[in-house]
Amino acid sequence: MKRAIIAATVALVIAAAGSTFVRAGAASDDNAQIAALYQKFTTAFRHKDLDAIMSVYVPGDSLFVFDVGTPREHVGADSYRADWKGFLGSFKGSALPSFTISELAVTIAGDVAYSHSIQHITGATQGGPSSLTVRVTDVLRKVDGKWLIVQEHVSVPIDFNTMKPDLMSRP
């Protein structure tokens, strides 16, 4: 009965995250914790809450991120926080009109997990309406019983005919 309640809770959290799917060979509580991490991130992003966004990443210098914009990489939480601050500051208002995570797949192996997803952002920027779809791959680690993102790679595909990024990233 307890497993059925946990499974139902995980399903509700996943459904609330917006078309997400968690696939793993781990305990249900790990699935639920990682699903909750992505739901927390989604809510934080929609509200432009920098502290809540950064709470899903490992603090300190061990965080490593390849982001879609410049600079090419961020080493440490302070560097990535500064990047997020600038990015969030480019949007008008206190909330983003739309942020969704789709096609989320998570694989858990002990205290390490990895995920990939498609993330779509729309909002009003200083330059006008903006829409962007990115591919995100995360490596998570369970630190003191809490799942945190320790490495992230954000990208957009390139159209090699035009050498321009495909900011809508459709399959």
Residue pairs with C-beta under 8 A, 6 or more apart in sequence:
3 28
6 28
6 29
6 32
7 28
9 32
10 22
10 28
10 31
10 32
10 35
13 32
13 35
13 36
13 39
14 20
14 21
14 22
14 35
16 39
17 35
17 38
17 39
17 42
17 101
17 104
18 42
18 100
18 101
18 102
19 100
19 101
19 102
19 103
20 35
20 38
20 101
20 102
20 104
20 117
21 103
21 104
21 105
22 31
22 34
22 35
22 104
22 105
22 106
23 105
23 106
23 107
24 30
24 31
24 34
24 106
24 107
24 108
24 113
25 107
25 108
25 109
26 108
26 109
26 110
26 113
30 108
30 113
30 142
30 147
31 106
31 108
33 146
33 147
34 106
34 108
34 113
34 115
34 140
34 147
37 56
37 140
37 147
37 148
37 149
38 101
38 104
38 115
38 117
40 52
40 55
40 56
41 52
41 53
41 56
41 101
42 99
42 100
42 101
43 49
43 52
44 52
44 53
44 55
44 56
45 53
45 96
45 99
45 121
46 95
46 96
46 98
46 99
47 94
47 95
47 96
48 88
48 91
48 94
48 95
48 96
50 81
50 84
50 85
50 88
53 84
54 77
54 80
54 81
54 84
56 148
56 149
57 63
57 77
57 80
57 148
57 149
57 150
57 152
58 77
58 141
58 143
58 148
58 149
58 150
59 77
60 76
60 77
61 75
61 76
61 77
62 76
62 150
63 74
63 75
63 76
63 77
63 80
63 149
63 150
63 151
64 73
64 74
64 75
64 150
64 151
64 152
65 73
65 74
65 80
65 83
65 151
65 152
65 153
65 154
66 72
66 73
66 152
66 153
66 154
66 155
67 73
67 74
67 80
67 83
67 152
67 154
68 134
68 154
68 155
68 156
69 83
69 87
74 80
74 83
90 125
90 126
91 123
91 124
91 125
91 130
92 123
92 124
92 125
92 126
93 123
93 124
96 121
96 122
96 123
97 122
97 123
97 124
98 120
98 121
98 122
98 123
99 119
99 120
99 121
99 122
100 119
100 120
101 117
101 118
101 119
102 117
102 118
102 119
102 120
103 116
103 117
103 118
104 115
104 116
104 117
105 115
105 116
105 117
106 113
106 114
106 115
107 113
107 114
107 115
111 141
111 142
112 139
112 140
112 141
112 142
113 139
113 140
113 141
113 142
113 147
114 137
114 138
114 139
114 140
115 136
115 137
115 138
115 140
116 135
116 136
116 137
116 138
117 135
117 136
118 133
118 134
118 135
118 136
118 169
119 133
119 134
119 135
119 136
120 131
120 132
120 133
121 130
121 131
121 132
121 133
121 134
122 129
122 130
122 131
122 132
123 129
123 130
124 130
131 167
131 168
132 156
132 167
133 156
133 167
133 168
133 169
133 170
134 154
134 155
134 156
134 169
135 154
135 155
135 156
135 157
135 169
136 152
136 153
136 154
137 152
137 153
138 149
138 151
138 152
138 153
139 149
139 150
139 151
139 152
140 147
140 148
140 149
140 150
141 147
141 148
141 150
142 148
156 165
156 166
156 167
156 169
157 165
157 166
157 169
158 164
158 165
158 166
159 165
159 166
